[in-house]
């Protein structure tokens, strides 16, 4: 078996944010991989920003919601066979602070919406990746760690 590292391989660092309010979760409906899918507010880490800054920024850009991060749900790898990319995703949980209905959403985002966990399960085929529901399940099961876990 060949275990030589591939010098061109590099995971894509991403963040996602679980925002729960009144037993509903903040999701985005977006175009990805040629279809309309549901996802947590999520995106790539930009140069010179922390994971926490990226999560707050992506949530605002994709949903027009300002949030306060409360902790970390988990860290996961997800391989996209469509893009042939491995994503290294840190999922945070946050409290919704304020909404700016006049703010334009990121390109590719159709809308932000609030869904119950049961509604998410009914729409499972629309999820962008298995991490959308599994991270909510981890959050609901009490996987909530201090923000100091990542810095």
HUKA-V154819 format. One record per residue. N is the residue number from 1. D_FIRST is the distance of its C-alpha to the first C-alpha in Angstrom with 2 decimals. Layout:
# HUKA-V154819
N/D_FIRST
N/D_FIRST
This chain:
# HUKA-V154819
1/0.00
2/3.81
3/6.38
4/9.35
5/12.21
6/14.08
7/17.54
8/19.41
9/18.19
10/20.87
11/22.13
12/25.78
13/27.99
14/30.56
15/33.33
16/35.27
17/38.54
18/39.93
19/43.71
20/45.73
21/49.49
22/51.79
23/48.91
24/47.42
25/44.37
26/44.43
27/42.19
28/42.09
29/42.19
30/40.33
31/39.07
32/35.28
33/33.02
34/36.22
35/37.85
36/39.97
37/37.99
38/38.76
39/37.09
40/38.04
41/39.36
42/36.15
43/34.82
44/32.98
45/33.64
46/35.84
47/35.84
48/37.94
49/38.31
50/37.20
51/35.40
52/38.79
53/40.63
54/38.21
55/38.71
56/42.49
57/42.57
58/40.44
59/42.54
60/45.73
61/44.61
62/43.41
63/46.08
64/49.02
65/48.79
66/48.96
67/47.10
68/46.80
69/43.40
70/43.70
71/40.18
72/36.49
73/35.19
74/31.47
75/28.40
76/25.79
77/22.96
78/23.52
79/21.58
80/24.02
81/22.81
82/26.15
83/25.54
84/21.72
85/22.34
86/21.38
87/24.61
88/25.10
89/28.45
90/31.02
91/33.75
92/37.20
93/40.38
94/43.72
95/47.42
96/49.17
97/51.96
98/53.52
99/53.17
100/54.34
101/55.11
102/56.05
103/52.73
104/50.71
105/47.20
106/44.12
107/43.59
108/41.78
109/43.14
110/45.63
111/46.94
112/46.41
113/47.25
114/47.50
115/46.07
116/46.27
117/43.19
118/44.47
119/44.91
120/41.32
121/40.15
122/42.38
123/40.83
124/37.20
125/36.35
126/37.66
127/35.41
128/33.24
129/30.29
130/29.85
131/30.30
132/33.99
133/35.03
134/32.49
135/33.63
136/37.25
137/36.52
138/35.06
139/38.16
140/40.48
141/38.86
142/39.73
143/36.56
144/38.66
145/37.77
146/39.77
147/39.37
148/38.71
149/35.20
150/34.26
151/36.12
